[in-house]
Amino acid sequence: MNLFVKNKGTLVFLLIGILFSITSVTIKAQTGKEKFTLNELVELAREQSLDAMVAKHQFLADYWEYRSYKAKYLPDLTLRSEFPNFNRSIKKYQNPDGSYSYVEDNINTSSLNLDLYQNIGFTGGELFVNTDLQRIDQFGDNEAHSYRSTPVSIGYRQPTLLFNEFKWERKIEPVKYEESKKRYLANLEEVTIKAVNYYFDLILAQKNLEIAKSNYSNADTLYKISQERFKIGTIAENELMQMKLSYLNAGSDLNDARINLKAAKIKLRSFLGFNDNVEIDLVPPEGVPGLDIEVERAVSKALENNPEMVSYEKQLIQSEKEVARAKAEKGLNADFFASFGLTQKAPEFAKVYNSPQDQESIRLGLEIPILDWGEKKGQFKMAESRNEVVRTDIKRSKTEFKQNVSLKIMKFNLQDDQVDIKEQAESTAQKRYDITKKRFMVGKVDVLDLNVASQEKDVAKRNYISALRSYWTDYYQIRKTTLFDFIKQEPIETEYEKLIR
């Protein structure tokens, strides 16, 4: 059997991506192919379903968030200008003799600035270099203009000496990105699980239509035979009415089966992104592969690959970050700023860069708590307690996670036996019905026995499909949990570079 061969900007990006992808899906959906195996349907769903597109663009949003984080540690060059900045007003002016008068003030200021910034991850500070030029124009009776330049200014800014935000970002952001990659793979597996369920919904609908057609044909034949036997007095009238009722019910069931089949096809087409012109038919599955998964190996793969494990690591780092922040805030706090540059002023542009003068600035700010009635200490203790709660919750969650994985594996390892049993039951129920039908036609069994045999036959066919559904659904649930393909014996991976292009 061939079954396997976060802010507004982010939201806008996600919606635009999905819109373009929907257009792409609509074009790609016009394949015209009518029959799909389970494996073909799964691959198609992972490639072009709307759910797969959403998963892709959720990952891309996370990727660009990670790229933005990395860009923070690259030089940032910015050109700023302001022209015009004109102000015309009447203001109060003090004369040399101490009296006051009002004068008209007509000023325009123009400026041009070039700034280069570089974040320093090791210290959490910022290094900057800038240059600027400014011109002031005075209009009116005292018309004049002058220039001021800062050819170069170099400085360093340290917001706090005791807590390094960049240090914690460098720990958290790579973990967040690793989680997003694994989350994308898990989301694709969730798409696969949906595809499996839609597949078996349609397979069951096809099987129900097949059963309904067969039952209707049999009921029609048996009702006609019953009419002839009633005429010669070999069956009673109530048995004839029972056969007529079975015939009418079979007709009703046939109509329901046709409607349910159409509904299942519509749902599957919508899931895959096909238009209404594509007619879908599925190839029924043929048994299952003999697969026995080792519990300890599956648990190990789940702990290694599951995105929840990476999420726990992220939560722990974030909790430790808050402890470090609270610890820094409860004691001495300081910030530092220093800069050195050159400056000059002149009435003419040609002279504004001649013989510049130096300018310096240095500032050290200190904050020393003297009496806060234990507020900062309390915040620190709360952060420590929350950190311990996070650690305990993660430990408990990991234990429950391992138990759940073990139970899933043990349940799955029994599924192939269930499939074999249901397959044998289907075959046995069909043989029993065929025998009972022959005996009814020769008058050796009554209508009730025939109806019971028919119902058991139908139930057995549906139970076999249900067993197949449970097998493949459980298998893909295990794949989602472990991100490992136990049939191919290889990890589930993807080429992220192709997604990013």
C-alpha positions as CSV (number, residue, x, y, z in Angstrom):
1,M,0.0,0.0,0.0
2,N,1.4,3.4,-1.0
3,L,0.4,5.6,2.0
4,F,3.7,7.2,2.8
5,V,6.3,7.9,0.1
6,K,2.6,39.6,17.3
7,N,2.2,43.4,17.1
8,K,0.2,45.3,14.3
9,G,3.1,45.1,11.8
10,T,3.3,41.3,12.3
11,L,-0.5,41.0,11.9
12,V,-0.6,43.0,8.7
13,F,2.3,41.0,7.3
14,L,0.5,37.8,8.2
15,L,-2.8,38.8,6.6
16,I,-1.1,40.0,3.4
17,G,0.9,36.8,3.1
18,I,-2.3,34.7,3.5
19,L,-4.1,36.8,0.9
20,F,-1.3,36.2,-1.7
21,S,-1.2,32.5,-0.7
22,I,-4.9,32.1,-1.2
23,T,-4.5,33.5,-4.7
24,S,-1.7,31.0,-5.3
25,V,-3.8,28.1,-3.9
26,T,-6.7,29.0,-6.3
27,I,-4.4,28.8,-9.3
28,K,-2.7,25.6,-8.1
29,A,-6.0,24.0,-7.2
30,Q,-7.0,23.5,-10.8
31,T,-5.3,20.2,-11.2
32,G,-8.4,18.3,-12.4
33,K,-7.1,15.1,-10.7
34,E,-10.0,13.0,-9.4
35,K,-8.5,10.2,-7.4
36,F,-6.1,10.6,-4.4
37,T,-4.5,8.1,-2.1
38,L,-4.1,8.9,1.6
39,N,-0.5,9.8,1.1
40,E,-1.2,12.0,-2.0
41,L,-4.0,13.8,-0.1
42,V,-1.7,14.4,2.9
43,E,1.1,15.9,0.7
44,L,-1.4,18.1,-1.1
45,A,-2.8,19.4,2.2
46,R,0.7,20.2,3.6
47,E,1.5,22.1,0.4
48,Q,-1.6,24.1,-0.5
49,S,-4.3,24.0,2.1
50,L,-5.3,27.3,3.7
51,D,-4.2,25.9,7.1
52,A,-0.8,25.2,5.7
53,M,-0.6,28.7,4.4
54,V,-1.5,30.1,7.8
55,A,1.2,28.0,9.4
56,K,3.8,29.2,6.9
57,H,3.0,32.9,7.4
58,Q,3.0,32.5,11.2
59,F,6.5,31.2,10.9
60,L,7.5,34.0,8.5
61,A,6.2,36.5,11.0
62,D,8.3,34.9,13.7
63,Y,11.3,34.8,11.4
64,W,11.1,38.5,10.7
65,E,10.8,39.2,14.3
66,Y,14.0,37.3,14.9
67,R,15.7,39.2,12.0
68,S,14.6,42.5,13.6
69,Y,16.2,41.3,16.8
70,K,19.5,40.5,15.1
71,A,19.4,43.8,13.3
72,K,19.5,45.6,16.6
73,Y,23.2,44.6,16.9
74,L,24.2,46.0,13.5
75,P,25.1,49.7,13.0
76,D,22.1,52.0,12.5
77,L,22.7,55.0,10.2
78,T,20.1,57.7,10.1
79,L,19.9,61.0,8.2
80,R,17.5,63.6,9.7
81,S,16.7,67.0,8.4
82,E,14.4,69.9,9.4
83,F,13.5,72.6,6.8
84,P,11.8,74.9,7.2
85,N,11.2,75.5,10.9
86,F,9.9,79.0,10.6
87,N,8.5,81.0,13.5
88,R,7.0,84.5,13.3
89,S,5.7,86.0,16.6
90,I,5.7,89.0,18.9
91,K,7.5,88.5,22.1
92,K,8.5,90.5,25.2
93,Y,12.0,92.0,25.1
94,Q,13.9,93.7,28.0
95,N,15.8,96.9,27.0
96,P,19.2,97.8,28.3
97,D,17.7,100.3,30.7
98,G,15.5,97.6,32.3
99,S,12.3,98.5,30.6
100,Y,10.3,96.1,28.5
101,S,9.0,96.4,25.0
102,Y,7.5,94.0,22.4
103,V,9.4,93.1,19.3
104,E,8.6,91.1,16.2
105,D,10.6,87.9,15.9
106,N,11.0,86.3,12.4
107,I,13.3,83.2,12.6
108,N,13.8,80.2,10.4
109,T,16.0,77.3,11.5
110,S,17.3,74.6,9.2
111,S,19.3,71.6,10.3
112,L,20.8,68.4,8.9
113,N,22.0,65.5,11.1
114,L,23.7,62.2,10.3
115,D,23.7,59.7,13.3
116,L,25.4,56.4,13.6
117,Y,24.3,54.1,16.5
118,Q,25.7,50.7,17.6
119,N,24.2,48.7,20.4
120,I,26.8,46.9,22.6
121,G,25.4,43.6,23.6
122,F,28.2,42.9,26.1
123,T,27.5,45.9,28.3
124,G,23.9,46.8,27.3
125,G,24.9,50.3,26.3
126,E,24.9,52.3,23.1
127,L,27.9,53.8,21.2
128,F,27.0,56.7,18.9
129,V,28.8,59.0,16.4
130,N,27.0,62.0,14.8
131,T,27.6,65.1,12.8
132,D,25.2,68.0,12.2
133,L,24.9,71.4,10.6
134,Q,22.4,74.1,11.6
135,R,21.6,77.5,10.0
136,I,19.5,80.3,11.6
137,D,18.0,83.1,9.5
138,Q,16.8,86.3,11.1
139,F,14.3,88.3,9.0
140,G,13.1,91.9,9.4
141,D,15.0,95.0,10.4
142,N,17.9,93.1,11.9
143,E,18.2,90.6,9.0
144,A,21.1,88.2,9.5
145,H,22.1,84.5,9.3
146,S,24.6,82.3,11.0
147,Y,25.8,78.7,11.1
148,R,26.7,76.2,13.8
149,S,28.4,72.9,13.0
150,T,29.3,69.8,14.9
151,P,31.8,68.1,12.6
152,V,32.0,65.0,14.8
153,S,30.7,63.9,18.2
154,I,31.4,60.5,19.7
155,G,29.6,59.2,22.8
156,Y,28.5,56.3,24.9
157,R,25.2,55.8,26.7
158,Q,24.7,53.2,29.4
159,P,21.1,53.1,30.7
160,T,21.8,51.0,33.7
161,L,25.0,49.5,35.0
162,L,23.5,46.6,36.9
163,F,21.0,45.0,34.5
164,N,21.8,44.2,30.9
165,E,18.6,43.9,28.8
166,F,20.6,42.9,25.7
167,K,22.2,40.0,27.6
168,W,18.8,38.5,28.3
169,E,17.6,39.2,24.7
170,R,20.6,37.2,23.4
171,K,19.5,34.3,25.5
172,I,15.7,34.5,24.8
173,E,15.4,35.4,21.1
174,P,17.3,32.4,19.6
175,V,15.2,30.1,21.8
176,K,12.0,31.8,20.6
177,Y,13.1,31.4,17.0
178,E,13.9,27.7,17.6
179,E,10.5,27.3,19.1
180,S,8.8,28.9,16.1
181,K,10.6,26.5,13.7
182,K,9.5,23.5,15.7
183,R,6.0,25.0,16.1
184,Y,5.8,25.3,12.3
185,L,6.6,21.6,11.9
186,A,4.0,20.7,14.5
187,N,1.4,22.9,12.8
188,L,2.1,21.1,9.5
189,E,1.5,17.8,11.4
190,E,-1.8,19.3,12.6
191,V,-2.7,20.0,9.0
192,T,-1.9,16.4,8.2
193,I,-4.2,15.2,11.0
194,K,-7.0,17.3,9.6
195,A,-6.3,15.9,6.1
196,V,-6.5,12.4,7.5
197,N,-9.9,13.1,9.2
198,Y,-11.3,14.7,6.0
199,Y,-10.0,11.7,4.0
200,F,-11.8,9.2,6.2
201,D,-14.9,11.3,6.4
202,L,-15.1,11.0,2.6
203,I,-14.0,7.4,2.6
204,L,-16.8,6.6,5.0
205,A,-19.2,8.6,2.9
206,Q,-18.1,6.6,-0.1
207,K,-18.5,3.3,1.8
208,N,-21.9,4.3,3.1
209,L,-23.0,5.1,-0.5
210,E,-21.7,1.7,-1.6
211,I,-23.5,0.0,1.3
212,A,-26.7,1.9,0.6
213,K,-26.6,1.0,-3.1
214,S,-26.0,-2.6,-2.3
215,N,-28.7,-2.7,0.4
216,Y,-31.2,-0.9,-1.9
217,S,-30.5,-3.4,-4.7
218,N,-30.8,-6.4,-2.3
219,A,-34.0,-4.9,-0.7
220,D,-35.5,-4.4,-4.1
221,T,-34.8,-8.0,-5.1
222,L,-35.9,-9.5,-1.8
223,Y,-39.1,-7.5,-1.8
224,K,-40.0,-8.7,-5.3
225,I,-39.2,-12.3,-4.2
226,S,-41.3,-11.8,-1.1
227,Q,-44.2,-10.6,-3.2
228,E,-44.1,-13.8,-5.2
229,R,-43.8,-16.0,-2.1
230,F,-46.7,-14.2,-0.5
231,K,-48.9,-14.9,-3.5
232,I,-48.2,-18.6,-3.1
233,G,-48.7,-18.4,0.7
234,T,-45.2,-19.3,1.8
235,I,-44.8,-16.1,3.9
236,A,-47.2,-14.2,6.0
237,E,-48.4,-10.6,5.2
238,N,-46.5,-9.1,8.1
239,E,-43.3,-10.6,6.7
240,L,-44.1,-9.0,3.3
241,M,-44.7,-5.6,5.0
242,Q,-41.4,-6.0,6.8
243,M,-39.7,-6.5,3.5
244,K,-41.5,-3.5,2.0
245,L,-40.4,-1.4,5.0
246,S,-36.8,-2.5,4.5
247,Y,-37.1,-1.6,0.8
248,L,-38.4,1.9,1.6
249,N,-35.8,2.5,4.3
250,A,-33.1,1.4,1.9
251,G,-34.3,4.0,-0.6
252,S,-34.2,6.7,2.1
253,D,-30.8,5.6,3.2
254,L,-29.5,5.8,-0.4
255,N,-30.7,9.4,-0.7
256,D,-29.1,10.3,2.6
257,A,-25.8,8.6,1.6
258,R,-25.7,10.6,-1.7
259,I,-26.3,13.9,0.2
260,N,-23.6,13.0,2.8
261,L,-21.1,12.2,0.1
262,K,-21.6,15.5,-1.6
263,A,-21.2,17.3,1.8
264,A,-18.0,15.4,2.5
265,K,-16.6,16.3,-0.9
266,I,-17.5,20.0,-0.4
267,K,-15.7,20.1,3.0
268,L,-12.6,18.4,1.5
269,R,-12.5,20.7,-1.5
270,S,-12.8,23.7,0.8
271,F,-10.0,22.4,3.0
272,L,-7.7,21.8,0.0
273,G,-8.6,25.1,-1.8
274,F,-10.1,23.4,-4.8
275,N,-13.0,25.1,-6.7
276,D,-16.4,23.5,-7.3
277,N,-15.3,22.2,-10.7
278,V,-12.8,19.7,-9.3
279,E,-14.4,16.3,-8.6
280,I,-12.7,14.4,-5.8
281,D,-12.6,10.7,-5.4
282,L,-10.4,8.8,-3.0
283,V,-8.6,5.5,-3.2
284,P,-9.6,3.4,-0.1
285,P,-6.7,2.4,2.2
286,E,-5.5,-1.2,2.2
287,G,-4.4,-2.3,5.6
288,V,-1.7,-0.8,7.7
289,P,2.1,-1.2,7.9
290,G,3.4,-3.5,10.7
291,L,4.9,-0.9,13.0
292,D,5.8,-1.2,16.7
293,I,7.2,1.9,18.3
294,E,9.6,1.7,21.3
295,V,8.2,3.7,24.1
296,E,11.5,5.0,25.5
297,R,12.7,6.1,22.1
298,A,9.5,7.9,21.3
299,V,9.7,9.7,24.7
300,S,13.3,10.7,24.0
301,K,12.4,12.1,20.5
302,A,9.5,14.0,22.0
303,L,11.7,15.6,24.7
304,E,14.2,16.5,22.0
305,N,11.9,17.8,19.3
306,N,8.6,18.9,20.7
307,P,8.1,22.7,20.6
308,E,6.6,22.6,24.2
309,M,10.0,21.6,25.5
310,V,11.6,24.7,23.9
311,S,8.7,26.8,25.2
312,Y,9.5,25.5,28.8
313,E,13.2,26.6,28.3
314,K,12.0,30.0,27.1
315,Q,9.7,30.4,30.1
316,L,12.5,29.5,32.5
317,I,14.9,32.1,31.0
318,Q,12.2,34.8,31.0
319,S,11.6,34.0,34.7
320,E,15.3,34.2,35.5
321,K,15.4,37.5,33.7
322,E,12.7,39.0,36.0
323,V,14.7,37.8,39.0
324,A,17.8,39.5,37.7
325,R,15.8,42.7,37.0
326,A,14.3,42.7,40.5
327,K,17.7,42.1,42.1
328,A,19.2,45.0,40.2
329,E,16.4,47.3,41.2
330,K,16.6,46.6,44.9
331,G,20.1,48.0,45.4
332,L,22.3,50.7,44.0
333,N,21.3,51.8,40.5
334,A,23.4,53.9,38.1
335,D,23.3,55.2,34.6
336,F,26.2,56.7,32.6
337,F,26.6,59.1,29.7
338,A,29.7,60.5,28.1
339,S,30.4,62.3,24.8
340,F,33.3,64.2,23.1
341,G,33.0,66.3,20.0
342,L,34.0,69.4,18.0
343,T,31.8,72.4,17.3
344,Q,32.1,75.8,15.7
345,K,29.9,78.8,14.8
346,A,30.3,81.4,12.0
347,P,28.3,83.9,10.0
348,E,29.4,82.2,6.8
349,F,29.2,78.6,5.7
350,A,32.8,78.6,4.5
351,K,34.1,79.3,8.0
352,V,31.8,77.1,10.1
353,Y,34.3,74.2,9.9
354,N,37.4,76.3,10.6
355,S,39.3,75.7,13.9
356,P,36.4,73.9,15.6
357,Q,36.3,74.0,19.4
358,D,36.0,70.9,21.5
359,Q,32.9,70.1,23.6
360,E,32.5,67.4,26.3
361,S,29.7,66.0,28.3
362,I,29.8,63.4,31.1
363,R,27.1,62.3,33.4
364,L,26.9,59.6,36.1
365,G,23.5,59.2,37.8
366,L,23.2,57.3,41.0
367,E,20.0,56.0,42.7
368,I,20.5,54.7,46.3
369,P,17.5,53.4,48.1
370,I,17.6,54.6,51.8
371,L,14.1,53.8,53.1
372,D,11.5,52.0,51.0
373,W,10.0,49.8,53.8
374,G,11.1,46.6,52.1
375,E,9.3,47.3,48.8
376,K,12.2,46.5,46.5
377,K,13.2,43.5,48.6
378,G,9.6,42.3,48.5
379,Q,9.5,42.6,44.7
380,F,12.8,40.6,44.5
381,K,11.4,37.8,46.8
382,M,8.2,37.7,44.7
383,A,10.3,37.3,41.5
384,E,12.2,34.5,43.2
385,S,9.0,32.8,44.2
386,R,7.5,33.1,40.7
387,N,10.7,31.6,39.3
388,E,10.3,28.6,41.6
389,V,6.7,28.2,40.6
390,V,7.7,28.2,37.0
391,R,10.4,25.6,37.6
392,T,7.9,23.4,39.5
393,D,5.2,23.8,36.9
394,I,7.7,22.9,34.1
395,K,8.9,19.9,36.1
396,R,5.4,18.7,36.6
397,S,4.4,19.4,33.0
398,K,7.4,17.4,31.7
399,T,6.5,14.5,33.8
400,E,2.9,14.6,32.6
401,F,4.1,15.0,29.0
402,K,6.3,11.9,29.2
403,Q,3.4,9.9,30.7
404,N,1.0,11.1,27.9
405,V,3.5,10.2,25.2
406,S,4.0,6.7,26.8
407,L,0.3,6.1,26.9
408,K,-0.1,7.3,23.2
409,I,2.6,4.8,22.1
410,M,1.1,1.9,24.1
411,K,-2.3,2.6,22.6
412,F,-0.9,2.9,19.1
413,N,1.0,-0.3,19.3
414,L,-2.3,-2.1,19.8
415,Q,-4.0,-0.4,16.8
416,D,-2.7,-2.8,14.2
417,D,-4.3,-5.7,16.0
418,Q,-7.5,-3.8,16.2
419,V,-7.4,-3.2,12.4
420,D,-6.8,-6.9,11.8
421,I,-9.7,-7.8,14.0
422,K,-12.0,-5.4,12.4
423,E,-11.0,-6.5,8.9
424,Q,-11.7,-10.2,9.8
425,A,-15.0,-9.1,11.4
426,E,-15.9,-7.3,8.2
427,S,-15.1,-10.4,6.1
428,T,-17.0,-12.7,8.5
429,A,-20.1,-10.4,8.7
430,Q,-20.2,-10.3,4.9
431,K,-20.0,-14.1,4.6
432,R,-22.7,-14.5,7.2
433,Y,-25.0,-12.1,5.4
434,D,-24.4,-13.9,2.1
435,I,-25.3,-17.2,3.7
436,T,-28.3,-15.8,5.5
437,K,-29.5,-14.2,2.3
438,K,-29.3,-17.5,0.4
439,R,-31.2,-19.3,3.2
440,F,-33.9,-16.6,3.2
441,M,-34.4,-17.0,-0.5
442,V,-35.1,-20.7,0.0
443,G,-37.3,-20.0,3.0
444,K,-35.0,-21.4,5.8
445,V,-34.7,-18.2,7.8
446,D,-37.1,-15.3,8.4
447,V,-36.9,-11.6,7.7
448,L,-35.7,-10.7,11.2
449,D,-32.6,-12.9,10.8
450,L,-31.9,-11.4,7.4
451,N,-32.2,-7.8,8.8
452,V,-29.9,-8.6,11.7
453,A,-27.3,-10.1,9.4
454,S,-27.5,-7.0,7.1
455,Q,-27.1,-4.6,10.0
456,E,-24.1,-6.5,11.3
457,K,-22.5,-6.5,7.9
458,D,-22.9,-2.7,7.5
459,V,-21.6,-2.1,11.1
460,A,-18.6,-4.3,10.5
461,K,-17.7,-2.3,7.3
462,R,-17.9,1.0,9.1
463,N,-16.0,-0.3,12.1
464,Y,-13.1,-1.4,9.8
465,I,-12.9,2.2,8.4
466,S,-13.1,3.5,11.9
467,A,-10.2,1.3,13.0
468,L,-8.1,2.6,10.0
469,R,-9.0,6.2,10.9
470,S,-7.9,5.6,14.5
471,Y,-4.6,4.0,13.4
472,W,-3.6,6.8,11.1
473,T,-4.9,9.6,13.3
474,D,-2.9,8.2,16.3
475,Y,0.2,7.7,14.2
476,Y,0.1,11.4,13.0
477,Q,-0.5,12.5,16.5
478,I,2.7,10.7,17.5
479,R,4.5,12.4,14.6
480,K,3.2,15.8,15.8
481,T,4.4,15.1,19.3
482,T,7.8,13.7,18.5
483,L,8.4,15.4,15.1
484,F,9.8,12.1,14.0
485,D,8.7,9.8,11.2
486,F,8.8,6.2,12.6
487,I,8.0,4.6,9.3
488,K,10.9,6.3,7.4
489,Q,13.0,6.4,10.6
490,E,14.0,10.0,10.2
491,P,13.2,13.3,11.8
492,I,10.6,15.6,10.3
493,E,12.3,18.6,8.8
494,T,11.8,21.2,6.2
495,E,13.9,23.7,4.2
496,Y,13.3,26.9,6.0
497,E,15.3,28.9,3.5
498,K,12.7,28.1,0.8
499,L,9.9,29.4,3.1
500,I,11.8,32.6,3.6
501,R,12.4,33.4,0.0
